[in-house]
Amino acid sequence: MAKIREDKWSTVFKNALMSDIHKMSLSLASFLQPSKCNCIIALRTEELHLVMSLLQVLIDNRCANVRQLQRLLNVIVQEKKTVPPYLFLSQVRRFGTNPVTGGGFADIWKGEWQHKIVALKVLRIFGNAGDRSKMLQDFCKEAMVWRQLKHDHVVPFYGCCTDVFSPHYAFVSPWMVNGDMVSHLKGHPETDRLAMIRGVALGLCYLHTRQPPVVHGDLRGVIPNVLIDANLGPRISDFGLSKVIDSQATTVGVTSFDGRGAIRWQAPELLKVSISSTASINVSRKIDIYAFASVTLEIFTCKLPFSHLRDGQVLTAVVLQDLRPPRPFEAMEIGLDDAVWKLMQDCWQSKPKSRPDMKDVVRRIPPFVPWIDVT
């Protein structure tokens, strides 16, 4: 009898708690209205941090209006150009006096946090105060996108640190012991290429099927945006150009793409933007579909797409001549059969609407499993 009463009160307490959480989430979501939102933006720093922490707790509990809560949190982050305090880590240590590698916008250092070997991504800041402000805004945006992602084929996000590279911020993530995908494949030619392709596809499918969906915007096998974890599985990384597609958003969310990124992986609609000072496009998951085909080619060849052309020639070939990379017939023995090549060609279609979505892509990668759960 006592056990029954205990279970009853446990259920009552749980229902009451869920009801309170629901009411709280509705109350906070109402602050998306411009007049109310300004009230939150005007809060003192300590109060604002409490609101941001509460919003993240509600988001993590996947409340019914989670999209509105995410939108409100993003508004605060973008308006205040600040990262929520719960994302900051302490006792992060870097190794050495030079970065391990670097790209156009960031340096990657090796370090340690809580006895774990970590990667420290430090954004480079150039120019005047306006450039610094834009870089900080980009850092905050990337942190908020990455913070929400948890999948076997996405690099985990631990948090941020400021004291190690002050005044620069750094992202903290697990150190991927097997390096970038292309280098790993060159060193391990026996790797199952189709399994590698499927892993990347599943990670991208996860991004695209989130609510709201996430467009990576800069998928490629080098620089590197696909890393290999300790279990030899691919992990998508680098969300600096990612966009959250939220059709309900009014005051947050970038709905156009400026064409930044690597030419050899970019869809024709993006390349057209890059050669025009006025053109812009709506964000679409289809730009990732096109890039996925180019990453698939990298997996089979360990070479850049259009490896025989210079960047300017790639631009001409894709935009003006509607050409795609030639088929590497030598890759047939490692899995590039007619069906996979047809899938790549479909992903490379000039018209975005003609490209398949990632669920279809995953189902078409051998071995064929039509009923596979790709969410």
VOBA-1610 file (N, C-alpha, C; in pm, whole numbers, padded with zeros to 5 digits, always signed):
BEGIN
Met+00083-00121+00000Met+00000+00000+00000Met+00088+00126+00000Ala+00194+00123+00085Ala+00284+00238+00091Ala+00350+00263-00044Lys+00383+00152-00114Lys+00445+00163-00245Lys+00351+00229-00344Ile+00222+00194-00337Ile+00122+00251-00427Ile+00110+00401-00402Arg+00105+00440-00270Arg+00094+00583-00238Arg+00217+00660-00287Glu+00334+00596-00272Glu+00458+00660-00317Glu+00457+00681-00467Asp+00414+00580-00543Asp+00407+00592-00689Asp+00306+00699-00729Lys+00194+00704-00655Lys+00090+00802-00686Lys+00143+00943-00669Trp+00209+00969-00554Trp+00261+01102-00529Trp+00376+01136-00624Ser+00451+01036-00664Ser+00557+01058-00762Ser+00499+01105-00894Thr+00388+01042-00935Thr+00321+01080-01059Thr+00261+01219-01048Val+00199+01248-00933Val+00139+01380-00911Val+00246+01489-00917Phe+00358+01463-00850Phe+00467+01561-00848Phe+00523+01582-00989Lys+00540+01473-01063Lys+00594+01482-01198Lys+00501+01563-01288Asn+00370+01535-01278Asn+00273+01608-01360Asn+00271+01756-01325Ala+00281+01786-01195Ala+00281+01926-01152Ala+00406+01997-01203Leu+00519+01927-01197Leu+00644+01985-01245Leu+00638+02011-01395Met+00586+01915-01471Met+00575+01933-01615Met+00481+02047-01649Ser+00373+02061-01570Ser+00279+02172-01592Ser+00347+02306-01567Asp+00428+02313-01460Asp+00500+02437-01430Asp+00600+02470-01540Ile+00671+02368-01589Ile+00768+02389-01696Ile+00699+02441-01821His+00582+02382-01852His+00507+02424-01971His+00464+02570-01958Lys+00410+02605-01841Lys+00365+02743-01820Lys+00482+02840-01827Met+00595+02799-01770Met+00714+02884-01772Met+00763+02905-01914Ser+00762+02799-01994Ser+00809+02810-02132Ser+00718+02900-02214Leu+00587+02890-02191Leu+00492+02978-02261Leu+00515+03123-02222Ser+00539+03145-02094Ser+00561+03281-02045Ser+00686+03342-02107Leu+00794+03265-02111Leu+00919+03316-02168Leu+00908+03337-02319Ala+00838+03244-02386Ala+00824+03255-02532Ala+00751+03382-02571Ser+00663+03431-02483Ser+00587+03552-02514Ser+00679+03674-02526Phe+00801+03663-02473Phe+00895+03776-02478Phe+00956+03793-02617Leu+00918+03707-02712Leu+00963+03728-02850Leu+00898+03851-02912Gln+00786+03895-02855Gln+00724+04018-02903Gln+00823+04133-02884Pro+00840+04218-02987Pro+00944+04321-02982Pro+00945+04404-02854Ser+00826+04447-02808Ser+00822+04532-02689Ser+00873+04459-02566Lys+00835+04330-02553Lys+00879+04252-02438Lys+01025+04210-02451Cys+01066+04182-02574Cys+01204+04139-02597Cys+01302+04247-02554Asn+01267+04372-02580Asn+01354+04483-02540Asn+01371+04489-02389Cys+01268+04445-02317Cys+01277+04443-02171Cys+01383+04344-02125Ile+01390+04229-02191Ile+01491+04129-02155Ile+01630+04178-02193Ile+01642+04235-02312Ile+01772+04285-02358Ile+01827+04390-02262Ala+01736+04466-02198Ala+01778+04574-02109Ala+01813+04527-01969Leu+01798+04399-01940Leu+01828+04348-01806Leu+01976+04363-01773Arg+02005+04368-01643Arg+02144+04368-01599Arg+02209+04235-01636Thr+02340+04235-01645Thr+02413+04116-01691Thr+02379+03992-01610Glu+02377+04004-01478Glu+02348+03888-01393Glu+02209+03833-01420Glu+02111+03923-01433Glu+01973+03882-01458Glu+01962+03817-01596Leu+02031+03876-01693Leu+02027+03823-01829Leu+02086+03682-01834His+02192+03659-01761His+02254+03527-01757His+02159+03424-01696Leu+02082+03463-01596Leu+01983+03372-01536Leu+01875+03335-01638Val+01829+03435-01713Val+01727+03409-01816Val+01781+03315-01922Met+01905+03337-01965Met+01965+03251-02068Met+01981+03108-02018Ser+02021+03092-01893Ser+02037+02958-01837Ser+01903+02887-01828Leu+01800+02961-01787Leu+01666+02902-01778Leu+01615+02861-01916Leu+01638+02946-02015Leu+01597+02913-02151Leu+01663+02785-02199Gln+01793+02768-02170Gln+01863+02648-02215Gln+01809+02523-02146Val+01775+02533-02017Val+01716+02419-01946Val+01585+02378-02011Leu+01502+02475-02044Leu+01373+02446-02108Leu+01394+02388-02248Ile+01493+02439-02320Ile+01523+02386-02453Ile+01570+02242-02443Asp+01656+02214-02347Asp+01707+02078-02329Asp+01596+01980-02292Asn+01491+02031-02228Asn+01376+01947-02191Asn+01277+01931-02306Arg+01311+01992-02422Arg+01232+01979-02545Arg+01085+02014-02522Cys+01063+02132-02465Cys+00926+02179-02445Cys+00855+02194-02579Ala+00723+02200-02573Ala+00643+02204-02697Ala+00679+02324-02783Asn+00713+02435-02721Asn+00747+02557-02797Asn+00897+02580-02800Val+00972+02471-02814Val+01119+02480-02808Val+01175+02572-02916Arg+01112+02578-03032Arg+01164+02662-03140Arg+01157+02810-03102Gln+01048+02849-03035Gln+01036+02987-02991Gln+01141+03020-02885Leu+01166+02924-02796Leu+01266+02945-02691Leu+01406+02957-02752Gln+01436+02873-02850Gln+01565+02881-02919Gln+01580+03016-02988Arg+01470+03062-03046Arg+01473+03190-03117Arg+01502+03305-03020Leu+01435+03300-02905Leu+01455+03405-02805Leu+01599+03404-02754Leu+01652+03285-02728Leu+01791+03275-02682Leu+01887+03329-02787Asn+01860+03298-02912Asn+01947+03348-03020Asn+01938+03500-03034Val+01818+03555-03013Val+01803+03701-03018Val+01891+03766-02912Ile+01887+03710-02792Ile+01967+03766-02682Ile+02116+03757-02716Val+02159+03641-02764Val+02300+03620-02797Val+02347+03718-02904Gln+02266+03735-03009Gln+02306+03821-03119Gln+02301+03969-03081Glu+02200+04007-03005Glu+02187+04148-02966Glu+02295+04190-02868Lys+02323+04103-02773Lys+02420+04137-02668Lys+02563+04095-02704Lys+02576+04017-02813Lys+02708+03965-02855Lys+02779+03898-02737Thr+02707+03808-02677Thr+02762+03738-02561Thr+02724+03591-02566Val+02811+03508-02512Val+02784+03364-02504Val+02731+03335-02364Pro+02625+03253-02351Pro+02571+03222-02219Pro+02681+03171-02125Pro+02678+03212-01999Pro+02787+03176-01906Pro+02803+03027-01885Tyr+02695+02949-01903Tyr+02706+02805-01880Tyr+02791+02736-01988Leu+02825+02808-02095Leu+02909+02748-02199Leu+03059+02764-02170Phe+03092+02847-02071Phe+03233+02873-02043Phe+03292+02765-01953Leu+03411+02721-01990Leu+03481+02616-01916Leu+03600+02677-01842Ser+03634+02617-01730Ser+03751+02660-01654Ser+03858+02552-01658Gln+03978+02590-01624Gln+04091+02498-01615Gln+04121+02429-01749Val+04107+02506-01856Val+04149+02459-01988Val+04297+02494-02005Arg+04374+02401-02056Arg+04518+02422-02074Arg+04556+02393-02219Arg+04641+02476-02276Arg+04687+02452-02413Arg+04826+02390-02411Phe+04856+02315-02517Phe+04989+02254-02531Phe+05071+02335-02631Gly+05196+02361-02598Gly+05286+02423-02694Gly+05265+02571-02712Thr+05345+02628-02802Thr+05340+02771-02830Thr+05291+02803-02971Asn+05259+02699-03048Asn+05210+02719-03185Asn+05090+02630-03211Pro+04996+02676-03296Pro+04881+02592-03329Pro+04923+02469-03409Val+04841+02365-03400Val+04868+02242-03474Val+04839+02262-03622Thr+04732+02333-03650Thr+04693+02361-03789Thr+04607+02486-03788Gly+04568+02530-03907Gly+04484+02649-03916Gly+04421+02661-04052Gly+04310+02734-04057Gly+04242+02761-04182Gly+04239+02910-04207Gly+04144+02953-04290Gly+04136+03094-04324Gly+04089+03182-04210Phe+04009+03126-04118Phe+03948+03209-04015Phe+03982+03165-03873Ala+04054+03054-03857Ala+04078+03004-03722Ala+04207+02922-03715Asp+04262+02914-03595Asp+04376+02827-03567Asp+04329+02716-03473Ile+04385+02596-03490Ile+04350+02483-03405Ile+04470+02447-03317Trp+04447+02449-03188Trp+04549+02413-03091Trp+04510+02283-03022Lys+04609+02215-02967Lys+04585+02096-02886Lys+04595+02136-02740Gly+04506+02079-02657Gly+04508+02116-02516Gly+04450+02007-02427Glu+04415+02047-02305Glu+04363+01951-02208Glu+04254+02017-02124Trp+04151+01941-02094Trp+04043+01987-02006Trp+03986+01866-01933Gln+03983+01873-01802Gln+03934+01763-01718Gln+03999+01630-01756His+04131+01633-01774His+04210+01514-01806His+04177+01456-01943Lys+04110+01534-02027Lys+04080+01491-02164Lys+04163+01574-02260Ile+04212+01510-02366Ile+04282+01584-02472Ile+04176+01650-02559Val+04191+01780-02580Val+04089+01856-02652Val+04150+01936-02766Ala+04060+01975-02858Ala+04097+02068-02966Ala+04046+02205-02927Leu+04127+02306-02948Leu+04091+02444-02917Leu+04090+02523-03048Lys+03972+02564-03089Lys+03958+02640-03213Lys+03949+02788-03179Val+04047+02865-03225Val+04055+03007-03192Val+04032+03089-03318Leu+03926+03171-03318Leu+03898+03254-03434Leu+04000+03366-03445Arg+04045+03389-03567Arg+04138+03500-03592Arg+04060+03629-03602Ile+04115+03736-03546Ile+04050+03867-03551Ile+04146+03964-03617Phe+04098+04024-03726Phe+04180+04120-03800Phe+04110+04255-03803Gly+04185+04358-03834Gly+04125+04487-03867Gly+04077+04569-03750Asn+03971+04647-03776Asn+03924+04748-03682Asn+03822+04692-03583Ala+03766+04782-03504Ala+03669+04742-03401Ala+03546+04679-03463Gly+03507+04727-03582Gly+03391+04668-03648Gly+03415+04523-03686Asp+03537+04493-03732Asp+03572+04355-03766Asp+03571+04267-03641Arg+03621+04320-03532Arg+03623+04245-03406Arg+03481+04216-03359Ser+03393+04316-03373Ser+03255+04297-03331Ser+03186+04191-03415Lys+03212+04192-03547Lys+03153+04092-03636Lys+03207+03953-03603Met+03336+03943-03574Met+03395+03815-03540Met+03336+03759-03411Leu+03315+03847-03313Leu+03254+03803-03187Leu+03111+03756-03211Gln+03039+03826-03298Gln+02903+03786-03331Gln+02903+03650-03399Asp+02997+03627-03490Asp+03007+03497-03557Asp+03041+03387-03457Phe+03128+03418-03362Phe+03164+03320-03260Phe+03041+03279-03179Cys+02964+03378-03137Cys+02844+03351-03058Cys+02744+03267-03137Lys+02728+03300-03265Lys+02633+03225-03348Lys+02676+03081-03362Glu+02805+03058-03391Glu+02852+02921-03408Glu+02838+02842-03278Ala+02867+02907-03165Ala+02855+02839-03036Ala+02712+02794-03011Met+02615+02879-03043Met+02475+02846-03015Met+02423+02736-03108Val+02471+02733-03232Val+02432+02625-03323Val+02493+02493-03276Trp+02623+02495-03251Trp+02697+02373-03215Trp+02648+02316-03082Arg+02612+02404-02987Arg+02570+02361-02853Arg+02449+02268-02858Gln+02363+02285-02957Gln+02239+02208-02963Gln+02255+02073-03032Leu+02372+02044-03088Leu+02390+01925-03172Leu+02451+01809-03094Lys+02387+01694-03102Lys+02438+01573-03037Lys+02408+01453-03126His+02511+01398-03190His+02492+01286-03283His+02624+01212-03298Asp+02616+01083-03329Asp+02735+01000-03342Asp+02828+01045-03454His+02774+01122-03550His+02857+01165-03663His+02872+01317-03668Val+02861+01380-03551Val+02889+01523-03536Val+02989+01539-03422Val+03093+01619-03442Val+03192+01642-03336Val+03123+01704-03215Pro+03139+01646-03095Pro+03076+01702-02975Pro+03132+01840-02940Phe+03049+01918-02873Phe+03087+02052-02829Phe+03096+02052-02677Tyr+03213+02082-02622Tyr+03230+02089-02477Tyr+03194+02227-02422Gly+03236+02332-02492Gly+03210+02467-02444Gly+03311+02566-02501Cys+03330+02678-02430Cys+03419+02784-02474Cys+03514+02822-02360Cys+03623+02886-02396Cys+03712+02942-02293Cys+03766+03075-02341Thr+03796+03163-02245Thr+03846+03296-02279Thr+03983+03325-02219Asp+04018+03256-02112Asp+04140+03290-02042Asp+04267+03240-02110Val+04256+03133-02189Val+04376+03073-02250Val+04432+03160-02362Phe+04343+03221-02441Phe+04387+03299-02557Phe+04337+03443-02549Ser+04315+03492-02430Ser+04261+03626-02410Ser+04338+03730-02494Pro+04264+03821-02564Pro+04119+03846-02556Pro+04035+03761-02651His+04094+03662-02715His+04020+03579-02809His+03943+03469-02736Tyr+03828+03432-02793Tyr+03753+03317-02744Tyr+03800+03192-02817Ala+03779+03078-02754Ala+03813+02950-02817Ala+03701+02850-02795Phe+03673+02770-02898Phe+03582+02656-02885Phe+03661+02537-02832Val+03597+02459-02746Val+03662+02340-02690Val+03582+02217-02732Ser+03650+02120-02793Ser+03585+01997-02839Ser+03684+01881-02824Pro+03636+01757-02833Pro+03728+01643-02819Pro+03834+01645-02930Trp+03953+01602-02896Trp+04059+01588-02995Trp+04033+01461-03074Met+04019+01474-03206Met+03993+01358-03292Met+04127+01292-03326Val+04152+01179-03261Val+04286+01117-03265Val+04328+01072-03404Asn+04232+01048-03493Asn+04267+00999-03626Asn+04267+01108-03733Gly+04261+01232-03689Gly+04279+01343-03781Gly+04165+01367-03877Asp+04198+01432-03988Asp+04095+01462-04088Asp+04071+01342-04178Met+03956+01342-04242Met+03911+01226-04318Met+04004+01191-04434Val+04041+01288-04514Val+04121+01259-04633Val+04259+01205-04595Ser+04323+01266-04497Ser+04454+01217-04452Ser+04444+01076-04398His+04336+01048-04325His+04316+00913-04271His+04300+00811-04383Leu+04223+00847-04485Leu+04202+00754-04596Leu+04332+00729-04673Lys+04413+00831-04687Lys+04542+00813-04756Lys+04631+00717-04678Gly+04625+00723-04547Gly+04708+00636-04465Gly+04649+00499-04442His+04518+00485-04469His+04450+00357-04449His+04363+00327-04571Pro+04425+00292-04683Pro+04350+00269-04808Pro+04252+00153-04800Glu+04265+00068-04699Glu+04174-00047-04686Glu+04039-00007-04625Thr+04023+00118-04585Thr+03901+00165-04520Thr+03779+00141-04608Asp+03669+00098-04546Asp+03542+00078-04615Asp+03488+00216-04655Arg+03498+00249-04783Arg+03459+00383-04830Arg+03308+00406-04818Leu+03230+00304-04846Leu+03085+00320-04839Leu+03040+00344-04695Ala+03105+00278-04599Ala+03072+00302-04458Ala+03106+00445-04419Met+03217+00496-04471Met+03257+00634-04445Met+03155+00731-04504Ile+03112+00704-04626Ile+03013+00789-04693Ile+02882+00786-04616Arg+02842+00668-04572Arg+02717+00655-04497Arg+02722+00733-04366Gly+02836+00730-04299Gly+02850+00805-04174Gly+02833+00955-04195Val+02897+01009-04299Val+02882+01151-04330Val+02737+01182-04363Ala+02674+01093-04441Ala+02534+01114-04480Ala+02442+01115-04359Leu+02466+01025-04264Leu+02382+01020-04144Leu+02399+01146-04059Gly+02522+01196-04049Gly+02544+01319-03975Gly+02475+01437-04040Leu+02484+01445-04172Leu+02419+01554-04245Leu+02267+01542-04238Cys+02218+01418-04245Cys+02075+01395-04234Cys+02023+01440-04098Tyr+02101+01415-03994Tyr+02064+01461-03860Tyr+02049+01613-03857Leu+02144+01685-03916Leu+02135+01831-03919Leu+02010+01877-03993His+01983+01813-04105His+01872+01857-04190His+01735+01822-04134Thr+01727+01723-04048Thr+01596+01681-03995Thr+01569+01736-03856Arg+01659+01818-03805Arg+01632+01884-03677Arg+01520+01985-03694Gln+01459+02022-03583Gln+01356+02125-03585Gln+01399+02241-03496Pro+01434+02355-03555Pro+01443+02383-03699Pro+01568+02320-03761Pro+01564+02300-03894Pro+01678+02236-03963Pro+01804+02323-03958Val+01918+02255-03968Val+02047+02324-03973Val+02115+02293-04106Val+02155+02397-04177Val+02234+02383-04300Val+02380+02404-04262His+02466+02308-04296His+02607+02321-04259His+02673+02435-04335Gly+02657+02437-04466Gly+02703+02549-04546Gly+02847+02546-04591Asp+02927+02452-04538Asp+03069+02449-04576Asp+03124+02307-04565Leu+03045+02209-04610Leu+03085+02069-04598Leu+03196+02037-04697Arg+03305+01981-04647Arg+03417+01937-04732Arg+03506+01845-04650Gly+03582+01762-04717Gly+03663+01664-04647Gly+03795+01715-04597Val+03839+01829-04651Val+03967+01885-04609Val+03945+02017-04536Ile+04046+02074-04483Ile+04060+02206-04417Ile+04049+02203-04264Pro+04005+02106-04190Pro+03920+01994-04230Pro+03782+02007-04166Asn+03679+01971-04237Asn+03543+01979-04184Asn+03481+01843-04157Val+03552+01736-04191Val+03511+01600-04152Val+03632+01535-04085Leu+03614+01495-03960Leu+03723+01436-03881Leu+03692+01289-03851Ile+03792+01216-03809Ile+03775+01073-03780Ile+03796+01049-03630Asp+03696+00987-03566Asp+03704+00967-03421Asp+03779+00839-03385Ala+03784+00808-03257Ala+03859+00692-03209Ala+03802+00560-03259Asn+03674+00560-03295Asn+03609+00439-03347Asn+03615+00432-03499Leu+03695+00520-03559Leu+03715+00527-03705Leu+03589+00569-03780Gly+03501+00639-03711Gly+03381+00693-03775Gly+03399+00840-03809Pro+03334+00889-03916Pro+03344+01029-03953Pro+03259+01118-03863Arg+03309+01236-03835Arg+03237+01334-03754Arg+03240+01469-03827Ile+03124+01525-03852Ile+03114+01657-03915Ile+03152+01764-03813Ser+03231+01861-03856Ser+03273+01968-03766Ser+03263+02102-03837Asp+03302+02207-03766Asp+03312+02344-03819Asp+03177+02398-03863Phe+03108+02464-03771Phe+02976+02518-03799Phe+02978+02669-03814Gly+03092+02722-03857Gly+03107+02866-03871Gly+03019+02928-03978Leu+02984+02852-04080Leu+02896+02904-04186Leu+02758+02841-04181Ser+02728+02771-04073Ser+02598+02704-04062Ser+02485+02806-04045Lys+02367+02768-04093Lys+02249+02851-04080Lys+02134+02767-04025Val+02058+02826-03935Val+01938+02761-03884Val+01821+02814-03965Ile+01748+02723-04029Ile+01635+02763-04112Ile+01509+02762-04027Asp+01457+02879-03997Asp+01338+02889-03913Asp+01238+02980-03983Ser+01138+02919-04045Ser+01041+02996-04124Ser+00955+03085-04036Gln+00950+03057-03904Gln+00867+03137-03816Gln+00942+03256-03757Ala+01074+03258-03777Ala+01154+03363-03715Ala+01128+03497-03783Thr+01124+03603-03703Thr+01105+03737-03757Thr+01222+03828-03723Thr+01280+03809-03605Thr+01386+03898-03562Thr+01520+03829-03548Val+01527+03703-03587Val+01652+03630-03575Val+01665+03533-03689Gly+01787+03499-03723Gly+01809+03396-03826Gly+01847+03458-03958Val+01961+03424-04008Val+02004+03473-04138Val+01938+03389-04245Thr+01868+03451-04338Thr+01796+03376-04439Thr+01858+03390-04577Ser+01980+03437-04581Ser+02052+03442-04708Ser+02194+03395-04685Phe+02260+03363-04794Phe+02397+03310-04784Phe+02485+03396-04871Asp+02602+03434-04818Asp+02684+03532-04888Asp+02789+03472-04981Gly+02790+03339-04995Gly+02881+03278-05090Gly+03018+03243-05036Arg+03044+03270-04906Arg+03174+03230-04850Arg+03184+03079-04847Gly+03305+03029-04850Gly+03324+02884-04847Gly+03419+02842-04957Ala+03435+02713-04976Ala+03531+02661-05073Ala+03465+02638-05208Ile+03521+02698-05310Ile+03462+02696-05444Ile+03439+02554-05496Arg+03531+02463-05472Arg+03524+02330-05533Arg+03408+02246-05480Trp+03352+02283-05368Trp+03242+02208-05308Trp+03108+02281-05320Gln+03113+02404-05370Gln+02993+02487-05367Gln+02899+02459-05483Ala+02770+02465-05451Ala+02665+02448-05552Ala+02666+02567-05648Pro+02615+02546-05771Pro+02615+02655-05870Pro+02547+02782-05820Glu+02438+02767-05744Glu+02367+02886-05696Glu+02453+02968-05600Leu+02544+02902-05528Leu+02636+02975-05440Leu+02748+03041-05519Leu+02797+02972-05621Leu+02904+03029-05702Leu+02855+03154-05776Lys+02730+03154-05815Lys+02674+03273-05882Lys+02673+03391-05786Val+02647+03364-05658Val+02650+03470-05557Val+02792+03524-05542Ser+02890+03433-05546Ser+03029+03473-05522Ser+03085+03563-05632Ile+03026+03559-05751Ile+03076+03642-05860Ile+02988+03764-05884Ser+02890+03784-05797Ser+02802+03901-05809Ser+02804+03978-05678Ser+02813+04109-05687Ser+02818+04192-05566Ser+02680+04215-05507Thr+02575+04181-05582Thr+02440+04210-05535Thr+02354+04086-05517Ala+02395+03974-05575Ala+02311+03854-05570Ala+02311+03793-05431Ser+02201+03729-05395Ser+02192+03651-05272Ser+02091+03541-05296Ile+02093+03439-05212Ile+02000+03328-05226Ile+01940+03296-05091Asn+01827+03228-05094Asn+01769+03178-04971Asn+01848+03057-04925Val+01862+03046-04794Val+01930+02929-04739Val+01852+02804-04774Ser+01921+02700-04816Ser+01856+02575-04853Ser+01944+02458-04815Arg+01881+02351-04769Arg+01954+02229-04740Arg+02018+02170-04866Lys+01968+02212-04981Lys+02017+02156-05108Lys+02163+02194-05136Ile+02213+02302-05075Ile+02354+02335-05097Ile+02443+02230-05030Asp+02396+02174-04919Asp+02470+02066-04853Asp+02465+01937-04934Ile+02353+01914-05002Ile+02338+01793-05084Ile+02443+01794-05194Tyr+02458+01910-05260Tyr+02559+01923-05365Tyr+02699+01898-05308Ala+02728+01961-05195Ala+02861+01945-05134Ala+02885+01800-05092Phe+02779+01731-05050Phe+02793+01592-05009Phe+02847+01506-05123Ala+02798+01530-05245Ala+02847+01454-05360Ala+02997+01478-05380Ser+03040+01601-05358Ser+03183+01633-05374Ser+03266+01568-05264Val+03211+01561-05143Val+03280+01491-05033Val+03287+01342-05063Thr+03181+01287-05121Thr+03181+01146-05162Thr+03294+01120-05262Leu+03311+01212-05356Leu+03421+01198-05453Leu+03556+01200-05381Glu+03571+01288-05283Glu+03695+01292-05205Glu+03722+01158-05137Ile+03616+01097-05083Ile+03632+00971-05011Ile+03683+00862-05105Phe+03637+00863-05229Phe+03681+00761-05325Phe+03819+00790-05383Thr+03854+00917-05398Thr+03978+00951-05470Thr+04089+01009-05382Cys+04052+01060-05265Cys+04147+01132-05179Cys+04206+01254-05251Lys+04131+01306-05346Lys+04172+01425-05420Lys+04064+01532-05411Leu+04103+01657-05436Leu+04006+01765-05440Leu+03911+01746-05558Pro+03786+01789-05547Pro+03700+01793-05665Pro+03763+01884-05771Phe+03756+01845-05897Phe+03819+01921-06005Phe+03969+01940-05975Ser+04035+01835-05933Ser+04176+01846-05893Ser+04266+01890-06009His+04218+01876-06131His+04298+01913-06249His+04278+02059-06288Leu+04192+02132-06216Leu+04163+02271-06251Leu+04202+02366-06138Arg+04232+02491-06175Arg+04252+02596-06076Arg+04116+02649-06032Asp+04114+02724-05922Asp+03986+02772-05868Asp+03906+02851-05970Gly+03973+02942-06041Gly+03902+03022-06141Gly+03842+02936-06251Gln+03913+02831-06289Gln+03862+02740-06392Gln+03742+02660-06341Val+03743+02627-06212Val+03629+02556-06153Val+03504+02643-06162Leu+03519+02770-06131Leu+03408+02864-06137Leu+03348+02868-06277Thr+03433+02876-06377Thr+03387+02878-06516Thr+03321+02747-06555Ala+03382+02636-06516Ala+03330+02504-06553Ala+03191+02480-06496Val+03170+02515-06370Val+03043+02485-06303Val+02934+02584-06341Val+02965+02714-06336Val+02862+02816-06357Val+02831+02837-06504Leu+02934+02846-06588Leu+02912+02879-06729Leu+02894+02757-06818Gln+02964+02647-06786Gln+02958+02528-06872Gln+02876+02414-06812Asp+02830+02432-06689Asp+02747+02332-06620Asp+02816+02195-06616Leu+02946+02196-06589Leu+03023+02072-06582Leu+03035+02024-06437Arg+03062+01893-06422Arg+03085+01833-06292Arg+03215+01751-06299Pro+03272+01714-06185Pro+03395+01635-06188Pro+03377+01506-06267Pro+03480+01463-06339Pro+03471+01338-06417Pro+03467+01216-06325Arg+03412+01109-06377Arg+03403+00985-06299Arg+03540+00917-06289Pro+03584+00884-06168Pro+03711+00812-06152Pro+03687+00661-06160Phe+03702+00605-06277Phe+03669+00463-06296Phe+03757+00371-06212Glu+03876+00418-06174Glu+03964+00335-06092Glu+03906+00311-05952Ala+03803+00390-05915Ala+03743+00375-05783Ala+03632+00269-05780Met+03605+00206-05894Met+03499+00104-05898Met+03528-00010-05801Glu+03655-00046-05788Glu+03690-00160-05704Glu+03677-00131-05555Ile+03658-00005-05518Ile+03637+00028-05377Ile+03496+00080-05350Gly+03404+00054-05445Gly+03263+00083-05417Gly+03193+00182-05506Leu+03265+00250-05595Leu+03199+00349-05681Leu+03139+00280-05803Asp+03025+00214-05781Asp+02958+00146-05892Asp+02861+00243-05960Asp+02784+00192-06057Asp+02693+00278-06133Asp+02587+00342-06045Ala+02536+00267-05945Ala+02431+00319-05859Ala+02482+00436-05774Val+02601+00422-05720Val+02657+00529-05637Val+02691+00651-05723Trp+02744+00627-05844Trp+02774+00739-05934Trp+02647+00812-05973Lys+02538+00738-05996Lys+02410+00802-06029Lys+02361+00887-05910Leu+02379+00837-05789Leu+02342+00915-05671Leu+02421+01045-05666Met+02550+01037-05692Met+02633+01158-05691Met+02587+01256-05798Gln+02556+01206-05916Gln+02508+01294-06023Gln+02377+01362-05985Asp+02289+01288-05920Asp+02162+01346-05875Asp+02186+01457-05772Cys+02282+01436-05686Cys+02315+01538-05585Cys+02380+01661-05649Trp+02442+01642-05765Trp+02509+01751-05835Trp+02417+01824-05933Gln+02291+01797-05932Gln+02199+01862-06025Gln+02208+02015-06013Ser+02196+02084-06126Ser+02207+02230-06126Ser+02092+02297-06051Lys+01972+02243-06068Lys+01856+02300-06000Lys+01843+02238-05861Pro+01841+02320-05757Pro+01833+02267-05621Pro+01714+02173-05600Lys+01601+02204-05659Lys+01481+02122-05639Lys+01497+01982-05698Ser+01590+01966-05792Ser+01610+01835-05855Ser+01698+01744-05772Arg+01762+01798-05671Arg+01849+01715-05586Arg+01766+01641-05481Pro+01805+01519-05445Pro+01732+01445-05342Pro+01754+01508-05205Asp+01669+01470-05108Asp+01697+01513-04970Asp+01786+01408-04904Met+01834+01439-04784Met+01932+01351-04721Met+01873+01217-04679Lys+01746+01211-04649Lys+01685+01082-04617Lys+01693+00988-04737Asp+01662+01042-04855Asp+01671+00961-04976Asp+01816+00921-05004Val+01907+01014-04980Val+02049+00985-05003Val+02094+00868-04917Val+02062+00872-04788Val+02104+00765-04697Val+02050+00631-04743Arg+01926+00628-04786Arg+01862+00502-04827Arg+01921+00447-04957Arg+01989+00532-05034Arg+02045+00488-05162Arg+02193+00447-05152Ile+02250+00456-05034Ile+02390+00415-05016Ile+02394+00267-04983Pro+02465+00185-05061Pro+02472+00041-05034Pro+02535+00014-04896Pro+02491-00095-04827Pro+02382-00185-04865Pro+02247-00115-04849Phe+02157-00138-04942Phe+02030-00067-04946Phe+01938-00116-04836Val+01895-00022-04750Val+01802-00054-04642Val+01689+00049-04649Pro+01584+00022-04728Pro+01479+00120-04753Pro+01410+00171-04627Trp+01402+00087-04523Trp+01327+00124-04403Trp+01414+00187-04295Ile+01541+00209-04323Ile+01635+00257-04221Ile+01584+00385-04156Asp+01599+00393-04024Asp+01560+00513-03950Asp+01674+00614-03960Val+01649+00723-04029Val+01756+00821-04052Val+01732+00950-03976Thr+01643+00949-03878Thr+01618+01071-03802Thr+01705+01073-03678
//
